[in-house]
Amino acid sequence: MADAYQLLGVARDATDEAIRAAYRDRVKRMHPDRHGGTEAAHEAFLELQAAYEVLSDPDRRAAHDLDPEGVLGTEVWVQRRKAQLKRRRARLDRLYRER
């Protein structure tokens, strides 16, 4: 797994504004809807979101600087789990509406 700074394409000493700008730029380019909604595109998008979540919070960013793989890996897992639960919830809603 790549480092959060590498995923966003910013330097380790980047400001919050630079991180936010890089995130917005990457989100526009990497959004799954622009890439056919494939599972690979969705996974890459979740990693990008996780990287931003880590670097936008000062405490998580400090922890990431000490242990990049541990913090980002946990955040990616959380993002994937949230997406999975959202898909399941949407599927159940569709099933209930069809009844």
N, C-alpha and C positions, 0 to 999 in steps of 0.2 A: 504494500500500500504506500502511496506517495505521501510526502509531507504536506501538511495543510498549506504552507507557503507556496510549495510547488504547484499544488492544485489550483490555487488562485493566481499564480504567476506574479507574486510580490516578494520583495526582499524581507528578511527577518526584522529589519528595523522600520518597516512600513508603518505609516500613520493609520489611524482608524479611517480617515477619509479615503486614503489610497486603497485600503482593504475593501471598503464598501464599494468604491468605483470599480475595482477589479472584479468583485463578485457580480455586480450588476451587468458588467460587460460579458462575463462568462455565462451568466444565466441566459442572457439573450441569445448567445451563440449555441449553447449546449442544451437548450430546453428540449425535452423528449418529443414534444409535438412537432418540432422542426426536423426531427430525425425519424419520422415514421412511428413514433411511440414504441420502439423496440425495447426489449428488456435491458439490453446493454446500455442504451441511451438513458433509460430510467435509472439504472445503477450508477452511471457516471454522474447524473444529475444529483442523486442522493449524496454521493461523495462530496460533490461541490457544496451542497447545502451544509453538510456536516463540517466541512473545512471552515466555512463562514461562521457557523455557530461557535466553533472553537475559538477562532481568532477575534471574533467580535466581543467576547467576554474576557475582561482582563484576567480573571482568576484562571479560567480554562486555558487562556493563551500562555500564562506563566507555567501551568502544569504541562502544556504541550511542548514548551521549550525544553523542559526537563525530560519528558518521555513522549516523543512524538507518536510513536506507534500505539502506545497504550491509550492515550487520550483520544486520538482521532479514530482508532479502531472501535472504541466504545461508542463514540458519537455516531459513527457510520452504522453500527448495529442498531442504535436507538432510532435513527432515521429510517432504516429499512423496516424495523418493527412497526413504527408509526404508519408507514405507507402500507404495509401488509394489513394492519388493522383497518385502515381507511378503505382498502379494497374490499375486505370482508364485509364491512358495514354497508358499503354500497351494494354489494351483491345481495345481502339479506334484505335491504330495502327494496331492491328490484323484485325479489321473490315475493315479498309481502304485498307489493302493489299489484302483482300479477294474479294474486288469489282472488 
